[in-house]
């Protein structure tokens, strides 16, 4: 059994990111005042929710496997089979455009994307070929750290994570303005958000009964909305070294609360939102090129300046992105990931595809 509420939060995180990228497209395509300007900080926070969820998913799906022979290698292979195949399917046509028609790919960026680093999900000085993949670079970094930690007994995990967090802080303070991509990533405190998810997952593994789920969700939601109200662009505190506190921590509250609601049998999400959570990776990867195509088809449509058609365009664009992502999940991602799993002979623990086991607290 998987945590349906966690899958629902995956869907919400992906939709938030879609909304964040729909806003600049709205500015380009529709004359007049954009309707989604207020949504930008809320949408950006979807990435932080993804990071917190990642920590939760990883620890709950691997807890019984610590210190087993070869587990570190098995873990990183399973993660690579989950992340890279469908990512490359999306990236290859973008890379071809970058080679033969570079004005179509991040043309406004001074530093051209590094093709090798983009394919390998490694840090680079500029923006990756697929702009949203910057977060996947941090995901893989977290997986590499966890792949080391999982080779040891589970009781050592807090010490290993503590050392990682101290190293992060030390690099941040020693090289605050570094232009070196690897150092910049290693010193970015946004990586602390993975630890929030690990802690929430550990709490559930210990079969501790979640408390005050609804109030904690309310607190997290209020903080996120306050962030939205006081947001002042990419120079604001939401994008600084305290982002893990101002954005990541309230997202951790929300995750903790939704897990608690399901474990306590108070509320469990169902239906399309859970299905969309299963397809959230496809939605995250494909939404930018799909929105770009919608933008080219919508450019300079004067009728869109009318409020009713403006709102209809926003709703229809979002619906198209979601529908195509669901289709691509079933036809490409699901089959591709399973095929790579068989090709690499990946076995237990856990499934390559998302499957977070629900843990019932003791009475």
C-alpha positions, 0 to 999 in steps of 0.5 A: 500500500502506498501513501495516497496523500503523498502522491496527491502532494506530488501532484500539487507540487507539479501543478504549482510549478506548472503555474509558475511557468504559465505566468511568464507565458501569459505575459508573452501571449496576452496583452494587458495585466497578467492574472497569475503574477501573484501565483509566481512565489506559490508556484516556485515553492512546488520545488521545495515540496518535491524536495521534502517529499523525496526525503520522505519517499526514500527513507520509507522505501529503503529503511529495511535495507541499510547495511545490506551487501551492495545496497548502495550500488543497487540504490543508485542504479534504481534511482538512475533508472527512475530518473534518466531514461524519460528525462533523456527522452525529453532532453534529446530533441531540446539538445538537437535544437540547441545544436541546430537552432540555438535561438530556440533554447534559452536564447536570453541566457548569457552562458550557453547550457553545457550539454554534457552536464545537462545530460548527466545532471551535473552542476553547471555555471548556467541554466541546463538545457531543460530549465526545470532540470536544475532541481534534478541536479539537486535530487541526484546529489541527494541520492549520491549522499544517501547511497553512501549512507545506506551502506552503513547501519541505520543508526549512523544515518543521523550522524552522516546527515548531520555531517553533510549539513555541517559541510554544507554550512561550512562551504556556504560560509567559506565560499558565499559568492563562489562561481564554481558550480560544484561548490555552489551546489554543495554549499546551497542550504536548499539541500536541507529540505531533503532532511525534513522529509527524512525526519518525517519518514523516520518518525513514521517508521518508528510508528509514532502516532502523528499529532495535530495534523490539521493544525500543522497543515494550517500553520504551513499553509498560512506561512506559504500564503504569507510568503506569497503576499510578501514576495518581491521577486527573485531577489527576495528572501525566498531565493536566499540561503534561508529558503529552507526555513521560509519555504521548505519548513512550511512545506514539511509541515504540510507533508507531515500533516497529510501523512498524519491524516492518512495514517490516523485514517482521518482523510485519504486522497483518491481519484484523479489527484492520486493518478496525477501524483503517479504521473507528476514526474512526466508532468514536471519534465514535459510541461515546459515544452508543452507550454512553449508549444501552446505559447507559439500557437497563442501568440498575438491572439487579440481575443485573449485580452478579453477577461473571459477568454483570458481565464479560459486560456489559462484553464485550457492550457493547464488542462492540456498540459495535465492531459498530455502528461498523463498520456505520456506517463502511461505510454512512455514513462511507465513502460520505459522505467520498467524496461530499464529496471529489467535491463539492469536486473534491478530487484528488491528492495522496493520498486523503481516506480513510486510506491511509498508503503503506508506505515500504521502507528502502534496503538 
